[in-house]
Every structure is written in structure tokens, then in C-alpha cells.
Amino acid sequence: QVQLVESGGGLVQAGGSLRLSCAASGSIFSFNVMGWYRQAPGKQRELVAAITTGGITNYADSVKGRFTISRDNAKNTVYLQMNSLKPEDTAVYYCNHNTVVVGKEYRYWGQGTQVTVSS
């Protein structure tokens, strides 16, 4: 089992910045992918950004150039720096941890943190 604890959400005006953090603990394997998803009211959960243990990143087109994902492997923590925030970025942001062990995928989720961007 992997436990994920998120922090850093809140209310910000359009154009502002926020930084989300997610600390993982428990049975963590050396190779994993951590990322952030978001879900706005009435919409499906979508990938925002993800990063492998080796630092390979993937971003949704809607956040490229504005958001930066990073991680500290020694602390098992992933960060999402969000700049130039827009009202459409308003959502609950969920931390995600993915790993594959002996061919079986294990996926874990944080409890979610609310990000609200006012216009």
C-alpha cells in the first residue's frame, strides 16, 4: 500500500500561482510514475502532468508552458508548480502514484485538494 498526502491547494486570482505537493509513504518501489489529475464539476478526471522516477515528464496540452511538475525521489514527493492560472484550472486536484510489480499495475490516489481560480 502507498499513502499519498497532498497539500497546497487554495483560492487564487487569475494570473496567480500555486504550488501543490504530494508526499508518498508506504511500499514504494524504485520505479514509479507520480502525477496530478484534476476533476472539475460535471467533468471527467483528466491527467494534468506526470513524471517518472527518472524525470521524464508528460503534460496535458492545456497546461503546457504554465505548469511544471517535479519530484524529489529522496523524499518520495512530487510537486506541481502552477503559474498563470486561469478560471478553467479550477478543479479538485488529485495526486496519483503508479507502479508495476511482476506485471501487475498498482494505482493509488490522494484525497484531493481544491484549487479555485477567480476571474
C-alpha positions as CSV (number, residue, x, y, z in Angstrom):
1,Q,0.0,0.0,0.0
2,V,1.0,3.6,-0.7
3,Q,-0.4,6.5,1.1
4,L,-0.5,10.0,-0.5
5,V,-0.8,13.2,1.3
6,E,-1.5,16.4,-0.7
7,S,-1.1,20.0,0.3
8,G,-1.0,23.4,-1.3
9,G,-4.5,24.0,-2.8
10,G,-6.4,27.1,-2.3
11,L,-8.0,30.2,-3.8
12,V,-6.1,32.4,-6.1
13,Q,-6.9,35.1,-8.6
14,A,-6.5,34.6,-12.3
15,G,-2.8,35.0,-13.3
16,G,-1.6,33.9,-9.9
17,S,0.4,30.9,-8.8
18,L,0.0,27.9,-6.6
19,R,2.3,25.0,-5.7
20,L,0.9,21.6,-4.9
21,S,2.9,19.0,-3.0
22,C,2.2,15.3,-2.6
23,A,4.2,13.1,-0.2
24,A,4.1,9.3,-0.7
25,S,4.8,6.8,2.0
26,G,4.5,3.0,2.4
27,S,5.5,0.3,0.0
28,I,7.3,2.4,-2.6
29,F,9.2,0.6,-5.4
30,S,12.2,2.1,-7.1
31,F,10.4,2.8,-10.4
32,N,7.1,4.5,-10.3
33,V,5.2,7.3,-12.0
34,M,3.7,10.1,-10.0
35,G,1.3,12.7,-11.3
36,W,-1.5,15.0,-10.9
37,Y,-5.0,14.7,-12.2
38,R,-7.9,17.1,-11.8
39,Q,-11.7,16.9,-11.9
40,A,-13.9,19.9,-12.4
41,P,-17.6,19.7,-11.5
42,G,-19.5,17.8,-14.1
43,K,-16.4,16.7,-15.9
44,Q,-14.3,13.6,-16.1
45,R,-11.0,13.3,-14.2
46,E,-8.1,14.2,-16.5
47,L,-4.4,14.0,-16.5
48,V,-2.6,17.3,-15.7
49,A,1.0,16.1,-15.6
50,A,3.1,13.1,-14.7
51,I,6.7,12.4,-14.0
52,T,8.7,9.1,-13.8
53,T,11.3,8.3,-11.3
54,G,13.9,9.2,-13.9
55,G,12.4,12.6,-14.5
56,I,10.5,12.0,-17.8
57,T,7.5,14.3,-17.9
58,N,4.2,14.4,-19.6
59,Y,1.8,17.4,-19.7
60,A,-1.8,18.0,-20.8
61,D,-1.8,20.4,-23.7
62,S,-3.9,22.8,-21.7
63,V,-1.2,23.4,-19.1
64,K,2.0,23.2,-21.1
65,G,4.1,26.3,-20.6
66,R,2.2,27.2,-17.4
67,F,2.6,24.2,-15.1
68,T,5.8,22.4,-14.1
69,I,5.9,19.0,-12.4
70,S,9.0,17.9,-10.4
71,R,9.9,15.4,-7.8
72,D,12.3,14.7,-5.0
73,N,12.9,10.9,-5.1
74,A,14.7,11.0,-1.7
75,K,11.5,12.4,-0.1
76,N,9.1,10.5,-2.3
77,T,7.4,13.8,-3.0
78,V,6.0,15.3,-6.2
79,Y,5.3,18.9,-6.8
80,L,3.2,20.8,-9.2
81,Q,4.1,24.5,-9.8
82,M,1.1,26.2,-11.4
83,N,1.6,29.6,-12.9
84,S,-0.6,31.9,-14.9
85,L,-3.6,30.2,-13.5
86,K,-6.9,30.5,-15.3
87,P,-10.5,30.1,-14.1
88,E,-10.7,26.9,-16.1
89,D,-8.0,25.4,-14.0
90,T,-10.5,25.3,-11.1
91,A,-10.9,21.7,-10.0
92,V,-10.1,19.2,-7.4
93,Y,-6.5,18.1,-8.0
94,Y,-5.6,14.5,-7.1
95,C,-2.1,13.1,-6.6
96,N,-1.6,9.7,-8.3
97,H,1.1,7.1,-7.8
98,N,1.5,4.2,-10.3
99,T,3.8,1.3,-10.2
100,V,4.1,-2.1,-11.9
101,V,5.2,-5.1,-9.9
102,V,5.5,-8.5,-11.5
103,G,3.3,-7.4,-14.4
104,K,0.5,-6.0,-12.2
105,E,-0.3,-2.4,-12.1
106,Y,-0.9,-0.7,-8.7
107,R,-2.5,2.7,-8.7
108,Y,-3.1,4.9,-5.7
109,W,-4.8,8.2,-5.2
110,G,-4.6,11.1,-2.7
111,Q,-7.7,12.6,-1.1
112,G,-7.7,15.6,-3.4
113,T,-7.1,19.3,-2.9
114,Q,-9.3,22.1,-4.1
115,V,-7.9,24.7,-6.4
116,T,-10.1,27.6,-7.2
117,V,-9.1,30.4,-9.6
118,S,-11.3,33.5,-9.5
119,S,-11.6,35.8,-12.5
